[in-house]
Amino acid sequence: MEMIVAIAIGVLTGSGIWLILRPRTFQVIIGLSLLSYAVNLFIFSTGRLRIGMPPVLEVAAKGDPSLYVDPLPQALVLTAIVIGFATTALFLVVLLAARGFTGTDHVDGREPET
Amino acid sequence: MSWTDHLLLMPVLLPLFSAVAMLLLGGEKRRPQKAALNLIATVALLFIAVALLRQADADPDGARVSVYLLANWPAPFGIVFVLDRLSALMVLLSAVLGLAALLYALARWHRAGSHFHTLFQLQLMGLNGAFLTGDLFNLFVFFEVLLAASYGLLLHGSGPDRVRTGLHYIAVNLAASLLFLLGVSLMYAVTGTLNMADLAVRAPALGKEDRMLLEAGAALLGIAFLVKAGMWPLGFWLPPAYAAASPPVAALFSIMSKVGVYALIRVWLLLFSEPTGGDSALFGSNWLLWGGVLTIFYGSMGVLASQDMARLAGYSVLVSTGTILAILGTGHTSVTGSALFYLVNSTLALGAFYLLLELVERGRTAGADMLAVTLEAFGDDAFTEKEVGVAIPAVMAVLGIAFVCCGLLLAGLPPLSGFVAKFAMVTTLFEPEGLAAAPNATPTTAWVLLAAIVGSGLMVLVAMTRAGIRTFWAPIQRTVPRVQVIEIAPVIGLLGLCAVLTVYAGPVMRYMQATATALHAPHDYVRQVLAEPQVKERRP
């Protein structure tokens, strides 16, 4: 399972980096989204990847840490998702404003001379 | 717990509540009320910041740290707010700049967009939170708060220029935030804690393999901070973005790049200072040193090459950041103290310069262009209102003197505090015992730094002189701009503060040295944060 998650993070990061280096604003925003997915998965994986383990202590259960996964990264991931979503939405608005002002979707606001 | 203990939380709560109140007040019609509320909140913040500074410095020789346990969770488990000399200084600095920028904006700029006052308060909240928090992930959250507000403020006034540079600014900062998250989670994965003090305890005890991961995490975090600070080659976004921002916003932003520097000082010296660093003591100091020198070089070239004053100011920001980073990279206590003095001086001077340059350029076409763009975007009602407020006499003389003062401060010439700061840096760099004790300063690096500091001062002086001649002496026909008292007062106030810094250089330097000593020996900080007792439940 570690392998699958690691490959997924790698693919997302690679695609994300390629996309944010592209000249169109839409590609940049998709690239940033992919990168933030990769980062979220990465944060999630720091709390150990285990299946069927609760992150919250159960009533009257043994307090053995090996029976649980770390809840903190899951909380961090939630925060990161919310913040990432909000800032991406804001970026989208600026992107539309830039399109409206310059009439092009190039990140520099003008088409490169050919 | 007396009420003064809660004062530590006020720099965050006060802007938050005033911003909420402004949102509830509603639209454009209530602008006067919002402006009044903003002014009251910012002035109150200034008083709170002064009180906090006195609290942090109550014991002149010791390193007393005030700790606030949020929701009364004990230190490594809950989020803590920590007030030490450095955070108190930064909170005060942002309050001062905030008040100056706000007064300036009240003359006309706050009418150029709808939510200026709300965003302004949220920006202050993010800044203060970032300065006060003692938790790494909470630092991320406050960074996002201040960045989100800064995106809005940068776009204040709209226009193609601001939107285009805003687009770049947001993209760069979003990418940097992702690096921040990666760094934080790597550090958490290795140490199992996010509390900065607890991190400083656990980091030296790590094994060799975990240490590598910790250093990787710290390096990612460092890149995120350095993007904010604008170190070469991560700072290309900075000059155009700051030049496009409206003047009060740009003045407030002059502390934004210092937030990156602050976070770097805080985290780096907690984890990797000599006493606590263990095997990785002063990790990355060479990167800071040489990166800083390259930034100074790049900034100086930019200052010489820039044709308009807003860009000149942007590259001066880079020069000042580079100087601080390079000096920090030598890793010595007394040098860090003088770098902090320089930080305060250059932030105030740059704030004043950003406010001043629009006044100076108002008589020229360039300034008129900027206003015309805003006028176009926001319709006539924003600016055709009759000018209110009292205009000052002898405008050109006042502007000219203020411009000369800015030039002296930025170039580091006597008699103002820029000179004191640079002199202190050079002296501490060459003190024999300082040099012998500085772990990362050989005579060669000291000479390189001296050349960089003095050389960049010369470049800034040349560029400022050229800009001044072109603006004040060369034009044969120019319209004398109408400048209101409320616009020039913040500029004079900031420059006056620099003069005060010069006169009281001794006590201020004592404060900075105490700050640096505490930063380089973080045991006291760590012990006090982790030992902070919970508040007992009050039983009836």
HADDOCK unambig.tbl for C-alpha pairs under 7 A between the chains (distance, minus, plus):
assign (segid A and resid 36 and name CA) (segid B and resid 178 and name CA) 6.54 0.50 0.50
assign (segid A and resid 39 and name CA) (segid B and resid 178 and name CA) 6.70 0.50 0.50
assign (segid A and resid 39 and name CA) (segid B and resid 182 and name CA) 6.34 0.50 0.50
assign (segid A and resid 43 and name CA) (segid B and resid 185 and name CA) 5.53 0.50 0.50
assign (segid A and resid 46 and name CA) (segid B and resid 185 and name CA) 6.82 0.50 0.50
assign (segid A and resid 46 and name CA) (segid B and resid 189 and name CA) 5.21 0.50 0.50
assign (segid A and resid 91 and name CA) (segid B and resid 170 and name CA) 6.79 0.50 0.50
assign (segid A and resid 94 and name CA) (segid B and resid 163 and name CA) 6.68 0.50 0.50
assign (segid A and resid 94 and name CA) (segid B and resid 167 and name CA) 6.33 0.50 0.50
assign (segid A and resid 95 and name CA) (segid B and resid 167 and name CA) 6.77 0.50 0.50
assign (segid A and resid 97 and name CA) (segid B and resid 163 and name CA) 6.94 0.50 0.50
assign (segid A and resid 98 and name CA) (segid B and resid 160 and name CA) 6.85 0.50 0.50
assign (segid A and resid 98 and name CA) (segid B and resid 163 and name CA) 5.73 0.50 0.50
assign (segid A and resid 98 and name CA) (segid B and resid 164 and name CA) 6.12 0.50 0.50
assign (segid A and resid 101 and name CA) (segid B and resid 160 and name CA) 5.48 0.50 0.50
assign (segid A and resid 102 and name CA) (segid B and resid 160 and name CA) 6.81 0.50 0.50
assign (segid A and resid 108 and name CA) (segid B and resid 164 and name CA) 6.87 0.50 0.50
assign (segid A and resid 109 and name CA) (segid B and resid 164 and name CA) 6.44 0.50 0.50
